[in-house]
Amino acid sequence: MSSASDVIEFDDLAAPRLTEAQRQILDYTESRAVDLDIATMLAEARMQAGVDDLDDTDGFSDRLAAHVAAIEADTGLTQLARMTLRARVVRLLRNRLSLTDLIKRYPEIESIPVEKPFIVVGMPRSGTTHLVNLVAADPRRRALPYWESQEPIPALGRGPDIYGVDPRYARVKAEHDALMASTPLVAAMHDRYPEAIEEEVEILDLDLASYVLEWHARVPDWRDYYLGLDQTRHYAYLKKVLQALTFLRGPRAWVLKSPQHCEQLGPLMATFPDATVAFTHRDPVAVIQSAITMMAYGDRMRRTSIDPDWLLDYWTDRVHRLLSACVRDRELVPADRSIDVAFHHLNGNELPLLEQLYARGGVELTSKARKRFEQYLDSNPRGKHGHIRYDLQRHFGVSAEDLRGRFDFYFDRFDVRPES
């Protein structure tokens, strides 16, 4: 890969030239086979949590088995990737155990209201991260930072130390530092530093019922399994986690966001009927090329080989499914409590859009909030970590025009501008 000033261009996406640090990491981890035995992972999670009740009253064990089976079916993962996924499963189990115990001790948690949230819904790279971080700058809003999304519920007796440092934050900070050392260009695509606002589907996955695993491995079986679940009850579980987080560190009104909501608008609105929703819209070609370039770059550490054709086919289909559902179900969100934000109208036009969003939500846009928004915009210019130069034809063998042709239905429905 090469860079000129702040422009980053990949010339080794399909056949990566690993750095010495990357080679050392893979050499070390490949010699250590990773076992995904469910009983062993459960035992580790119970030991970490200090409690035993997993709350397996709604088929959770079946979802756990399907989740692990999908990972095992992906035979192209490096041992490093399997190690990361194993740690993720144990972490999810530990947090579910801790949540179950917390609610047993404080049953009033399930009576805490989650009122009038702002929810950002749109594809990756369509401005969702920019918009949710901006709204989160309002001190009246509660958001989900990345460190908290990874470990939302502290284990018994493992809170902040005498200096006020939360060990959950410290662990995520160490993981982020390691990621930046192994794949530093991730920051230019989607930098998940500890304080960055994250998607709540990360905490929905305490119920092992989200699409998140699709971003970590090649798991079409899990996609099909997830799409067959009754998401209304799983979104109710998400609400329960939000109630617990409000209990632990609140209360304030929430701002949420996730691309997954595009295909779950029914469950979303059933769970948060008084929400105000901001839909972001962008040329699907820009979304897909960004997603698959990011995936291919990460795959140099996750996979034994890169398969650009698979990435193109899978994620074109996945974005098509998400956007088709969004077009189908957009009217489930009342017009008087939602706005549509075109990507080409977002940058430089944030304050008028926020005025519209706040008006639809019946929330006063105070001078203090405006000042915070302006400070955030000044501190976070677009391309802060550099610009990626994408090349669909070179890396994935398809033209933007050919790819865009599959999404006429989306261009017909929303104010979306084709990008070069």
PAMARDREN-614727 format. One line per 4 residues: number of its first residue (from 1); their letters; for each residue x, y, z of N, C-alpha, C, CB. Coordinates in steps of 0.02 Angstrom, whole numbers. Each point is the difference from the previous one (the first is absolute). Glycine has a CB too. Layout:
<kolnus>
NUM) a) X/Y/Z/X/Y/Z/X/Y/Z/X/Y/Z  ...
</kolnus>
This chain:
<kolnus>
1) mssa) 43/-59/0/-43/59/0/45/62/0/-93/-62/61  64/117/-84/39/62/-3/-44/57/22/72/-45/-93  -40/102/107/-38/59/20/35/62/-26/-44/-59/102  3/107/-123/26/65/-19/-37/51/42/28/-37/-119
5) sdvi) 9/73/160/-29/45/50/-50/-41/42/15/103/-74  -80/-85/70/-49/-35/41/-42/-49/-40/-3/98/75  24/-115/-136/-36/-48/-42/32/-68/6/-33/92/-80  -7/-143/97/24/-68/10/-24/-43/-58/0/14/126
9) efdd) 47/-46/-159/-17/-41/-58/28/-70/10/0/101/-75  -43/-152/67/22/-69/8/25/-28/-67/-83/-16/94  142/-12/-93/24/-36/-59/15/-74/16/49/107/-43  -72/-128/103/11/-70/20/-62/-29/35/124/25/12
13) laap) -183/-2/-33/-61/-20/35/-13/-75/-6/-47/114/-20  53/-141/-41/-14/-71/-10/59/-45/17/-80/33/-89  141/-6/83/61/-38/16/42/42/48/-2/-60/-113  -17/62/176/31/46/47/73/-13/13/-109/11/52
17) rlte) 147/44/-46/69/-4/22/1/16/75/45/33/-117  -36/-83/156/-5/9/73/61/37/26/-68/-104/8  56/144/43/56/32/34/34/-52/45/-58/113/-3  116/-97/28/35/-45/45/-42/-14/62/111/42/-43
21) aqrq) -143/10/70/-42/-9/59/-59/-46/-14/34/114/39  -64/-106/-97/-57/-44/-18/23/-72/-7/-55/96/-58  112/-107/26/26/-68/-8/15/-32/68/48/32/-112  -20/6/156/16/-27/67/-63/-19/38/104/70/2
25) ildy) -155/-28/-7/-63/-15/34/-30/-64/-27/-21/123/19  18/-130/-85/-29/-60/-29/42/-62/13/-52/72/-88  118/-65/85/43/-58/14/-12/-25/71/86/44/-81  -94/2/126/-10/-18/71/-68/-34/10/73/95/35
29) tesr) -125/-65/-63/-68/-25/13/-16/-63/-40/-35/116/24  63/-124/-84/-16/-58/-41/24/-65/32/6/72/-101  41/-68/146/26/-61/32/-43/-21/60/114/32/-38  -169/5/50/-42/-13/58/-72/-12/-22/76/70/74
33) avdl) -95/-132/-79/-67/-18/-22/-52/24/51/45/-100/-62  -99/130/38/-51/29/43/-60/-46/2/39/117/-27  -60/-136/87/-56/-45/11/-62/40/18/78/-93/37  -132/83/-74/-63/35/12/-51/-44/36/22/70/-101
37) diat) 1/-110/146/-45/-44/38/-47/43/44/87/-92/1  -152/82/-10/-49/43/33/3/-8/76/-73/-8/-101  78/-53/124/1/-12/73/59/35/32/-57/-110/-17  115/108/-16/60/32/27/-8/76/1/69/-95/-42
41) mlae) -97/123/-11/-10/72/-3/-50/22/53/26/0/-123  -79/-38/133/-49/16/52/32/-1/69/-91/-48/-71  133/-2/83/34/-5/65/44/61/12/-2/-126/-8  38/148/-43/43/59/6/-42/62/15/83/-51/-78
45) armq) -139/58/42/-43/58/10/-29/1/71/-28/0/-123  8/-58/148/-28/-4/68/53/16/52/-83/-86/-39  144/64/27/54/16/46/13/75/1/51/-114/-20  -50/146/-38/12/72/-4/-57/40/32/66/-19/-105
49) agvd) -128/-4/94/-58/36/26/-10/-10/74/-52/-10/-112  72/-48/137/-12/-16/70/-72/-19/14/90/77/29  -129/-91/-82/-70/-21/7/-13/-55/-52/-37/115/43  -20/-150/-36/-12/-59/-41/-60/4/-48/50/-62/91
53) dldd) -98/106/-77/-64/-1/-36/7/36/-67/-62/-4/109  55/-34/-164/7/27/-67/-66/27/-28/94/-80/-19  -149/67/55/-67/19/-24/-15/-33/-67/9/110/60  -9/-177/-60/-12/-38/-61/-74/-20/-4/120/-43/1
57) tdgf) -163/93/-1/-72/-14/-1/-32/10/-68/-3/34/118  41/-10/-167/-30/15/-65/40/-30/-58/-47/105/48  77/-162/-36/38/-32/-53/70/28/-10/-106/-24/-54  133/56/105/66/30/-8/53/-53/-17/-32/90/82
61) sdrl) 28/-148/-51/49/-53/-13/-1/-21/-73/-12/-40/117  -47/40/-148/-4/-17/-71/35/54/-42/-109/-61/19  100/124/-1/33/54/-38/76/-3/11/-103/72/11  124/-88/49/71/-7/13/30/-56/-42/-18/41/117
65) aahv) -17/-97/-121/25/-56/-41/3/19/-74/-48/-81/83  -2/118/-107/-1/20/-70/56/51/-14/-124/-21/-5  136/64/51/51/52/-5/70/-33/-6/-72/81/67  85/-127/-22/66/-34/-1/7/-44/-61/1/2/125
69) aaie) -55/-36/-144/2/-44/-60/16/41/-62/-82/-78/53  55/138/-58/14/43/-58/73/19/-2/-117/44/5  146/-29/52/72/16/2/41/-61/-21/-20/85/92  3/-143/-65/37/-61/-16/-4/-17/-75/-22/-41/116
73) adtg) -34/60/-148/-8/-16/-71/43/44/-45/-116/-35/26  142/90/1/44/43/-39/71/-26/8/-76/101/16  97/-141/-64/65/-35/4/59/44/-22/-60/-107/-19  46/169/-3/53/43/-24/27/48/52/-50/-10/-110
77) ltql) 27/4/172/22/46/52/70/-17/25/-119/16/33  158/35/-19/63/-11/34/-13/-17/73/60/79/-79  -11/-106/112/-8/-14/72/-7/66/39/67/-106/-12  -37/160/-13/-9/65/31/-73/20/-1/116/33/-34
81) armt) -149/-42/-23/-71/17/-6/-43/-45/45/19/39/-118  -2/-104/120/-37/-45/44/10/19/73/12/-92/-86  48/113/103/14/21/68/-42/62/17/117/-46/-8  -121/93/-38/-40/61/10/-74/-17/8/84/66/-66
85) lrar) -109/-111/24/-71/-18/3/-15/-40/63/-4/-1/-125  50/-41/145/-10/-37/62/-4/48/60/61/-99/-49  -16/147/50/0/50/55/-65/39/-2/125/9/-4  -150/5/-56/-63/37/-6/-59/-41/29/45/59/-102
89) vvrl) -48/-124/86/-54/-42/26/3/-2/76/2/-69/-105  58/59/133/6/-3/73/-21/67/30/94/-84/-9  -74/139/-23/-19/66/26/-76/10/-1/110/45/-41  -142/-65/-13/-73/6/-4/-34/-42/54/10/21/-124
93) lrnr) 15/-82/133/-29/-43/52/10/30/69/22/-101/-72  37/127/85/13/29/66/-45/59/13/119/-38/-8  -128/80/-42/-44/58/9/-73/-20/8/81/67/-67  -102/-119/32/-69/-24/9/-9/-26/71/-8/-29/-123
97) lslt) 55/-9/148/-3/-24/69/-3/58/49/64/-102/-34  -22/152/24/1/57/46/-65/40/-4/124/5/-12  -152/2/-48/-64/35/-7/-56/-36/37/38/44/-111  -41/-110/101/-52/-40/34/5/9/75/2/-83/-93
101) dlik) 59/82/119/10/7/72/-18/71/23/91/-86/-4  -73/136/-35/-15/70/18/-75/11/6/105/37/-58  -143/-65/11/-72/10/1/-32/-39/57/1/19/-124  28/-76/141/-25/-36/59/8/42/63/29/-110/-55
105) rype) 27/144/60/13/40/60/-38/66/-1/113/-52/7  -126/78/-66/-34/64/-6/-57/-6/-52/106/63/32  -159/-97/-14/-55/-13/-48/-33/64/-25/-20/-108/56  30/164/-22/-30/63/-22/31/23/-66/-21/30/119
109) iesi) 76/-59/-139/31/18/-64/-49/-6/-57/111/-39/44  -151/-14/-44/-46/-12/-56/-59/48/-1/34/-119/3  -38/163/47/-52/52/0/27/68/-22/-58/-62/91  123/66/-104/30/64/-20/-23/17/-71/101/-20/74
113) pvek) -128/79/-85/-23/17/-68/59/15/-47/-106/45/49  99/-65/-111/46/21/-53/-42/43/-47/75/-106/9  -78/170/7/-49/45/-31/31/42/-55/-62/3/108  24/3/-162/14/47/-54/72/-1/-24/-90/70/45
117) pfiv) 116/-130/-61/69/-1/-26/3/29/-70/24/-101/70  34/128/-88/16/14/-69/35/-62/-28/10/128/21  -30/-151/-80/30/-60/-29/22/17/-71/-71/-77/72  134/65/-87/27/10/-67/1/-67/-36/72/99/39
121) vgmp) -102/-100/-99/-6/-62/-38/28/12/-70/-103/-36/66  150/-5/-86/29/6/-67/58/-47/-9/-36/119/-3  60/-123/-58/54/-45/-17/67/25/29/-61/-33/-105  109/-12/113/67/23/18/25/49/-53/24/-110/59
125) rsgt) 14/159/-37/31/51/-43/-51/47/-30/89/-81/-26  -150/83/54/-51/46/-27/-9/60/45/-57/-96/-53  101/105/102/-4/57/45/-29/-17/68/-12/69/-99  -3/-133/111/-30/-19/65/47/14/58/-67/-88/-59
129) thlv) 131/69/51/47/11/54/10/74/14/57/-108/-30  -51/147/-22/8/72/7/-60/30/37/69/4/-106  -129/-25/85/-61/29/29/-10/-21/72/-50/2/-114  62/-65/130/-12/-23/68/52/30/48/-50/-107/-44
133) nlva) 112/114/22/50/32/42/-16/74/12/86/-81/-43  -114/111/-8/-20/71/6/-56/8/50/35/19/-119  -88/-59/114/-56/4/47/24/-17/71/-81/-30/-92  128/-17/96/25/-20/66/39/56/34/6/-117/-41
137) adpr) 14/169/3/34/57/31/-48/41/42/79/2/-96  -144/-11/87/-50/33/41/4/-30/70/-77/23/-100  93/16/152/9/-30/67/-63/-31/29/88/84/18  -146/-71/-50/-62/-30/24/-11/-70/-28/-48/114/10
141) rral) 93/-136/-55/-9/-64/-34/48/-52/27/-38/60/-102  12/-120/111/39/-58/21/15/-41/-62/-54/-2/115  117/-14/-126/20/-40/-58/42/-59/25/-1/102/-76  19/-144/29/36/-62/17/72/4/-27/-108/-66/-2
145) pywe) 157/84/43/69/0/-25/24/-71/-12/23/107/62  27/-113/-105/23/-66/-20/23/-42/60/34/48/-110  1/-18/157/25/-38/57/-58/-31/39/100/76/8  -156/-39/-4/-57/-26/38/-39/-51/-41/-8/109/61
149) sqep) 8/-102/-127/-35/-49/-42/32/-69/5/-32/93/-78  97/-95/90/35/-64/4/-10/-34/67/83/44/-81  -89/-4/134/-11/-29/67/-51/44/37/118/-49/4  -182/43/-23/-50/46/28/-13/-9/75/-51/0/-111
153) ipal) 58/-61/136/-16/-14/69/63/-20/38/-117/-35/-32  137/72/83/60/-19/38/-11/-65/38/33/120/10  18/-161/-5/-4/-61/40/1/19/74/57/-67/-90  -85/23/131/-3/12/72/70/14/28/-102/-73/8
157) grgp) 109/128/28/64/16/33/54/24/-47/-30/-83/82  12/99/-145/51/20/-49/-16/68/-29/22/-120/-27  -39/167/70/-13/68/-21/63/41/-4/-113/-8/50  107/75/-55/58/44/-5/48/-8/60/-70/80/-64
161) diyg) 135/-70/50/50/-6/53/1/64/43/69/-79/-73  -22/83/118/3/57/46/15/65/-36/37/-77/90  -13/73/-152/14/60/-38/-58/18/-47/121/-27/6  -176/-12/-3/-58/13/-41/3/-29/-70/-14/101/65
165) vdpr) 66/-142/-79/7/-30/-66/-42/-64/-4/117/49/-11  -164/-51/-35/-42/-59/-9/41/-52/-39/-107/70/0  114/-130/28/40/-52/-35/-29/-18/-68/34/-44/110  -99/53/-120/-31/-13/-65/29/48/-52/-106/-42/56
169) yarv) 111/106/-38/29/49/-45/73/-17/-15/-78/88/45  115/-106/7/71/-16/-8/10/-58/-48/23/43/116  -66/-94/-111/6/-58/-44/-13/19/-73/-35/-75/94  -18/114/-105/-17/20/-69/55/45/-28/-123/-10/26
173) kaeh) 150/54/16/55/43/-23/60/-42/-21/-39/91/77  55/-143/-40/56/-43/-18/-14/-37/-65/29/-14/121  -91/-9/-130/-18/-35/-62/4/48/-60/-75/-77/66  53/139/-57/3/49/-54/72/15/-18/-109/49/38
177) dalm) 152/-41/11/70/12/-13/31/-58/-40/8/68/106  -26/-129/-88/26/-59/-36/-26/0/-72/6/-65/108  -70/83/-118/-27/2/-68/35/52/-42/-110/-37/44  124/96/-15/34/52/-37/71/-21/-19/-70/86/59
181) astp) 100/-129/-17/67/-24/-15/0/-51/-57/32/21/119  -86/-62/-123/-2/-53/-49/-31/22/-66/-8/-81/93  -45/123/-90/-33/23/-61/-16/75/8/-50/-116/-22  100/159/17/-8/71/17/-48/38/-45/114/-5/44
185) lvaa) -123/-17/-106/-42/39/-46/-74/-8/15/87/-13/-86  -105/-30/133/-70/-5/22/-25/68/23/18/-120/34  26/160/-5/-21/65/27/-28/45/-55/87/-11/89  -62/3/-150/-24/42/-55/-67/-23/-27/118/24/-30
189) mhdr) -138/-86/48/-63/-27/-25/-54/1/54/64/-72/-79  -47/46/137/-48/0/56/38/-9/64/-93/-47/-74  112/103/104/42/-3/59/-42/-11/62/84/76/-55  -78/-135/85/-38/-16/61/45/12/61/-70/-85/-62
193) ypea) 87/148/73/37/16/61/-48/-5/59/81/76/-64  -56/-83/125/-44/-17/56/-58/47/11/99/-49/51  -89/114/-63/-54/48/13/-47/10/-58/77/57/76  -62/-86/-134/-43/8/-59/-69/-30/13/101/-3/-75
197) ieee) -153/35/49/-68/-26/11/-10/-61/-44/-43/116/28  17/-169/2/-6/-65/-33/-74/-17/-10/109/-38/50  -120/-15/-88/-68/-23/-15/-27/-44/56/25/6/-123  -88/3/138/-30/-38/54/-12/-74/-18/-53/105/38
201) veil) 61/-124/-102/-5/-71/-15/57/-40/33/-55/29/-110  108/6/129/52/-34/39/-27/-25/66/86/73/-54  -131/-35/85/-28/-23/64/-61/-44/-12/43/103/56  -77/-95/-113/-52/-47/-19/28/-70/-4/-61/90/-63
205) dldl) 125/-95/45/31/-65/-8/13/-36/66/52/43/-104  -66/-12/160/-2/-39/63/-54/-53/-5/41/99/66  -89/-88/-112/-53/-48/-13/16/-43/-61/-83/79/51  142/-70/-80/23/-35/-60/-56/-1/-53/76/-72/71
209) asyv) -96/132/-91/-56/5/-46/9/55/-52/-72/-43/91  134/66/-102/11/55/-47/38/-24/-61/-1/81/96  13/-34/-142/36/-16/-61/76/11/7/-102/30/-65  125/-12/125/69/22/9/51/-53/-22/-39/70/95
213) lewh) 25/-133/-84/49/-52/-17/18/2/-74/-46/-72/92  2/96/-134/13/4/-72/60/45/-15/-121/-19/-22  136/66/66/56/44/-10/66/-31/23/-78/97/13  75/-151/23/60/-32/27/22/-62/-38/-34/44/110
217) arvp) -13/-76/-145/17/-63/-33/-49/-11/-58/45/-49/108  -31/-1/-148/-43/-17/-57/-51/-52/23/92/26/-84  -151/0/102/-48/-41/36/-70/6/-31/67/15/105  -75/-36/-168/-68/4/-30/-51/-40/39/54/16/-111
221) dwrd) -33/-71/143/-48/-38/41/-26/42/58/59/-107/-32  -15/147/63/-23/42/54/-47/55/-26/106/-24/63  -90/52/-121/-45/50/-30/-70/-27/-6/97/50/-63  -103/-110/35/-65/-30/-10/-35/-15/66/40/-49/-108
225) yylg) -1/27/156/-27/-15/67/-26/64/32/79/-98/13  -38/150/-15/-19/64/30/-64/27/-33/121/24/26  -125/-28/-92/-57/27/-35/-65/-38/16/77/37/-91  -70/-98/117/-59/-39/19/-23/10/72/38/-81/-83
229) ldqt) -1/121/121/-18/11/70/-56/51/8/117/-28/32  -155/21/21/-51/49/18/35/58/34/-90/-89/13  105/140/-52/41/55/27/-37/44/50/62/-2/-107  -128/-2/108/-37/40/49/21/-17/71/-96/7/-80
233) rhya) 103/-71/94/20/-19/69/74/15/12/-88/-89/0  129/87/-52/71/15/10/11/75/8/30/-102/-67  -69/142/32/5/73/11/-26/17/70/-15/21/-123  -32/-60/149/-21/11/70/58/-15/47/-119/-31/-30
237) ylkk) 160/-18/13/60/-14/40/49/59/-5/-15/-124/-18  23/151/-42/42/60/-8/-24/55/46/23/-31/-120  -87/42/123/-27/52/44/19/-14/73/-95/19/-80  93/-83/100/18/-18/68/73/17/14/-85/-92/-2
241) vlqa) 129/82/-46/70/18/10/7/77/6/37/-103/-65  -74/139/23/2/73/5/-26/24/68/-16/7/-124  -35/-40/150/-25/17/67/54/-11/52/-117/-31/-35  153/-25/29/54/-14/48/55/53/-5/-26/-123/-7
245) ltfl) 43/143/-54/52/50/-10/-23/68/28/41/-62/-102  -104/77/94/-27/62/29/4/-2/76/-77/13/-99  63/-71/127/5/-10/72/72/9/24/-98/-79/-4  145/53/-34/70/2/21/32/69/-12/7/-122/-25
249) rgpr) -26/155/-29/33/62/-19/-49/45/-38/114/-59/-5  -160/88/40/-50/42/-32/-30/45/53/-25/-88/-87  -38/109/80/-41/-12/-60/3/60/-48/-76/-74/67  74/60/-130/-8/50/-52/-35/-33/-58/104/63/36
253) awvl) -132/-23/-81/-33/-28/-59/53/-28/-48/-96/83/13  80/-138/-44/49/-36/-41/3/27/-71/-18/-101/71  77/95/-102/7/4/-72/32/-66/-22/12/129/0  -44/-161/-50/19/-67/-22/12/1/-75/-67/-53/93
257) kspq) 100/1/-118/8/-6/-73/22/-69/-20/28/121/-6  -51/-144/-52/26/-63/-28/-28/-10/-70/10/-49/115  32/23/-161/-26/-21/-66/-51/-57/6/108/36/-51  -101/-79/101/-45/-57/6/-73/22/4/91/-63/58
261) hceq) -103/121/-27/-69/23/8/-36/8/-68/35/58/105  4/-49/-160/-32/7/-65/-46/-58/-16/100/64/-38  -81/-125/59/-41/-58/-15/-40/-23/61/84/-34/-85  -85/75/137/-37/-17/61/-41/60/25/89/-84/31
265) lgpl) -118/122/-77/-36/60/20/-63/-17/40/44/58/-101  -76/-115/85/-58/-21/38/17/-13/73/-47/-49/-103  94/4/118/21/-11/69/27/64/33/25/-118/-30  11/159/-8/29/61/29/-55/46/26/98/-9/-79
269) matf) -149/20/38/-53/47/20/-47/-31/52/8/53/-113  -15/-120/112/-40/-32/51/33/7/69/-43/-82/-85  110/83/85/38/5/62/7/72/24/62/-103/-32  -54/149/-16/9/71/17/-52/42/-38/125/-18/20
273) pdat) -188/12/0/-54/31/-40/2/76/0/-68/-98/27  103/130/20/3/73/1/67/26/-25/-80/0/96  116/-42/-133/65/20/-27/-8/51/-56/47/-113/31  4/154/-40/7/42/-59/59/-27/-41/-49/103/60
277) vaft) 37/-116/-124/49/-37/-40/28/44/-56/-60/-107/26  126/106/-32/34/34/-56/27/-54/-46/31/101/72  -57/-103/-133/24/-47/-51/54/35/-42/-112/-61/-3  170/29/-3/52/27/-43/2/-40/-65/68/39/100
281) hrdp) -56/-4/-155/-2/-32/-66/61/20/-41/-126/-2/3  157/-49/-34/59/13/-42/1/-51/-57/64/47/99  -30/-28/-152/10/-45/-57/24/-68/25/27/99/-75  -63/-153/62/21/-67/24/69/-20/-25/-119/-32/4
285) vavi) 141/58/-61/67/-16/-24/53/24/50/-41/7/-119  32/54/145/47/26/49/0/-42/63/-16/115/-46  -43/-137/65/-7/-42/60/36/-67/-10/-110/55/27  96/-88/-83/27/-66/-12/76/2/-9/-108/-34/-53
289) qsai) 133/82/13/72/2/-12/38/14/64/-21/40/-116  -8/2/159/33/13/64/0/-61/45/-34/119/-9  -24/-152/12/-6/-59/44/46/-56/-22/-118/31/22  119/-47/-87/40/-58/-22/74/16/-2/-97/-39/-66
293) tmma) 115/102/56/70/19/5/24/-7/72/-13/79/-97  -28/-56/144/18/-7/71/4/-73/19/-56/109/24  9/-150/-48/1/-71/16/62/-34/-29/-126/-1/3  142/18/-66/58/-31/-32/64/19/36/-60/1/-110
297) ygdr) 65/61/132/60/21/37/6/-37/66/-8/114/-53  -47/-121/89/1/-37/63/13/-74/-10/-77/84/47  57/-109/-105/8/-72/-13/73/-22/-5/-108/4/-59  154/43/50/70/-19/-3/23/-30/67/21/91/-85
301) mrrt) -57/-74/138/15/-29/65/-51/-53/21/55/107/32  -115/-102/-59/-54/-45/19/-2/-65/-38/-64/99/30  90/-98/-92/-12/-57/-44/65/-26/-30/-113/46/-25  110/-108/4/59/-31/-31/9/21/-72/-15/-97/76
305) sidp) -38/125/-106/5/29/-68/-55/51/-9/51/-107/-46  -41/152/-2/-50/52/-14/-41/-23/-60/76/92/46  -141/-80/-44/-45/-19/-55/-43/60/-18/-1/-123/38  26/168/-80/-38/60/-17/-67/-15/-31/107/58/-17
309) dwll) -112/-111/-24/-64/-17/-32/-53/-17/51/62/-41/-101  -42/2/152/-48/-18/52/-24/62/37/56/-113/14  -10/156/4/-19/61/35/-47/43/-41/109/-2/59  -95/9/-123/-43/40/-44/-70/-30/-3/100/35/-67
313) dywt) -104/-100/54/-66/-33/-8/-39/2/66/48/-74/-89  -16/57/144/-36/-5/63/-25/68/23/71/-98/32  -29/149/-33/-19/64/28/-44/40/-47/105/-1/66  -100/-11/-131/-49/31/-46/-69/-27/15/89/14/-89
317) drvh) -93/-80/97/-64/-31/18/-25/24/68/32/-100/-68  15/106/116/-21/18/69/-26/71/2/85/-79/47  -51/125/-81/-23/69/-3/-66/4/-37/119/42/4  -127/-82/-56/-63/-2/-38/-57/-22/46/63/-26/-106
321) rlls) -52/-24/146/-52/-24/47/-18/54/50/42/-117/-13  8/149/40/-12/52/51/-39/59/-30/105/-34/59  -85/57/-117/-32/57/-30/-70/-17/-27/112/45/-30  -121/-107/6/-66/-22/-22/-50/2/58/53/-72/-88
325) acvr) -30/49/146/-43/0/59/-14/72/22/46/-112/35  3/156/-40/-10/70/19/-52/33/-45/119/5/41  -115/-17/-106/-49/28/-47/-69/-29/16/88/14/-89  -91/-78/102/-64/-34/14/-34/27/63/45/-102/-56
329) drel) -4/114/108/-28/13/67/7/73/22/26/-117/28  -1/161/-71/12/69/21/-62/32/31/85/10/-90  -144/-26/64/-61/31/24/-20/-24/70/-36/12/-118  69/-62/145/-15/-21/68/22/53/51/13/-120/-36
333) vpad) 31/164/15/22/55/43/-40/62/-18/118/-50/11  -155/78/36/-43/58/-17/40/58/-29/-77/-34/92  49/65/-143/34/55/-34/13/58/46/-54/-35/-106  9/45/155/10/58/45/51/-13/53/-116/31/-22
337) rsid) 145/-92/24/53/-15/48/61/-31/-35/-86/-16/90  97/38/-151/58/-26/-36/22/50/-53/-38/-118/20  101/113/-38/27/40/-55/43/-45/-44/-2/106/71  10/-87/-134/45/-35/-46/57/47/-16/-94/-70/-48
341) vafh) 155/46/56/59/41/-8/42/-27/-58/1/29/123  3/8/-177/42/-20/-56/72/16/17/-94/20/-82  138/-67/66/71/8/17/29/64/-30/11/-125/6  -32/141/-67/28/60/-33/-26/65/31/11/-66/-105
345) hlng) -60/60/150/-25/59/36/26/3/71/-101/-2/-71  140/-49/92/18/-6/71/59/44/18/-43/-116/-2  99/106/-31/61/35/20/-5/75/-15/66/-106/-20  -58/146/73/-6/72/-6/-70/25/12/93/-4/-79
349) nelp) -141/-41/85/-70/19/10/-28/-32/63/-14/11/-124  58/-27/171/-21/-39/58/-49/37/45/109/-58/-5  -97/120/19/-42/36/48/-72/6/-23/101/62/36  -116/-43/-99/-70/0/-22/-33/-69/4/29/95/-75
353) lleq) 9/-147/61/-28/-68/6/-15/-17/73/63/-35/-104  -18/55/148/-12/-13/71/-60/40/26/122/-23/15  -131/83/-40/-58/39/18/-64/-36/-20/66/106/-13  -65/-136/-46/-58/-37/-24/-12/-62/42/21/43/-116
357) lyar) 32/-79/132/-6/-61/40/-27/16/69/95/-51/-63  -68/103/95/-22/18/67/-73/24/0/118/30/30  -137/6/-83/-69/23/-5/-48/-59/-7/39/106/-53  -20/-156/13/-42/-59/-8/-5/-39/66/32/-7/-121
361) ggve) 21/8/161/-1/-35/63/-30/39/57/99/-59/-39  -118/122/25/-29/41/53/50/18/54/-109/-52/-24  173/59/5/54/14/47/29/69/-16/26/-124/15  -17/165/36/29/65/-10/74/-6/-18/-82/50/80
365) ltsk) 102/-14/-132/71/1/-18/31/61/34/-22/-57/-112  52/45/170/24/54/42/65/30/-27/-53/-56/98  69/115/-74/63/33/-20/60/-41/22/-57/113/7  51/-146/51/55/-42/24/12/-59/-47/-26/34/118
369) arkr) -29/-65/-141/6/-56/-46/30/24/-67/-98/-57/55  75/115/-79/28/27/-63/75/11/6/-110/55/-24  132/-29/80/71/12/9/39/-65/0/-26/103/66  -1/-154/-35/33/-66/0/4/-28/-71/-41/-21/117
373) feqy) -13/29/-155/0/-24/-69/55/35/-41/-124/-25/8  129/90/0/50/38/-37/70/-21/20/-80/96/-8  91/-109/72/65/-23/23/17/-68/-29/-15/65/106  -34/-109/-109/12/-66/-28/18/5/-75/-80/-51/84
377) ldsn) 42/91/-121/13/8/-71/70/29/-13/-123/15/-19  143/33/60/66/31/-9/56/-51/15/-49/111/31  36/-157/15/52/-47/22/1/-64/-42/-11/46/114  -39/-56/-155/-5/-64/-37/-16/12/-73/-38/-56/105
381) prgk) 85/86/-142/-12/10/-72/0/-67/-36/54/113/6  -89/-116/-60/-3/-61/-40/70/-16/-25/-119/24/-34  136/-89/36/66/-21/-22/54/15/51/-37/17/-114  19/-14/176/47/17/54/60/-47/0/-95/46/68
385) hghi) 83/-111/-83/54/-50/1/25/-17/-71/-50/-46/105  32/88/-153/20/-14/-69/-58/-24/-42/114/-28/41  -106/33/-106/-51/-21/-47/22/-63/-37/-37/120/-14  -8/-169/10/14/-60/-38/-18/12/-73/-22/-73/101
389) rydl) 67/55/-146/-16/3/-71/-26/-69/-21/89/91/-22  -154/-94/10/-32/-64/-17/5/-13/-75/-79/13/97  84/-77/-115/5/-19/-71/-35/-66/-9/110/62/-14  -176/-59/1/-40/-60/-8/25/-43/-58/-98/60/48
393) qrhf) 112/-28/-104/20/-37/-60/66/-37/12/-60/83/-72  107/-49/101/66/-29/11/-2/-57/51/51/110/-29  -85/-99/84/3/-48/55/-54/-53/-3/50/89/68  -108/-72/-99/-57/-46/3/-29/-16/-69/-24/45/112
397) gvsa) 52/-16/-164/-19/-19/-68/-70/20/-21/77/-92/13  -103/147/14/-67/22/-18/0/76/-4/-53/-102/55  13/128/-100/-5/73/-5/-54/25/47/39/-4/-120  -32/68/138/-51/30/43/-68/-1/-33/87/73/51
401) edlr) -89/-62/-117/-63/2/-36/-35/-68/2/46/91/-74  -7/-145/64/-30/-66/2/-29/-16/68/81/-37/-87  -45/56/138/-22/-14/68/-61/42/18/118/-29/33  -117/91/-54/-54/47/16/-66/-22/-31/84/93/9
405) grfd) -81/-127/-65/-60/-20/-36/-46/-45/40/64/11/-103  -38/-45/155/-41/-44/41/-43/38/50/87/-87/-13  -76/153/18/-32/38/54/-46/55/-26/98/-26/70  -127/17/-129/-45/50/-26/-58/12/47/32/-33/-116
409) fyfd) -56/-20/148/-57/6/45/15/49/57/-34/-117/-29  96/120/50/20/44/55/6/72/-23/61/-96/53  -31/106/-112/6/67/-28/-69/29/-15/111/-30/-49  -158/-13/29/-68/23/-16/-37/23/63/-2/-78/-97
413) rfdv) 19/48/155/-38/14/61/28/59/40/-29/-120/3  95/129/-2/30/50/43/44/48/-41/-3/-81/95  19/136/-63/44/51/-30/72/-24/6/-82/95/28  103/-134/-77/68/-28/0/35/22/-64/-37/-101/69
417) rpes) 97/125/-62/38/25/-57/56/-49/-18/-28/119/32  31/-142/-94/57/-43/-20/66/36/11/-73/-59/-85  122/22/110/66/28/11/50/-29/-49/-27/17/122  77/21/-139/50/-25/-47/45/-50/33/-3/107/-62
</kolnus>
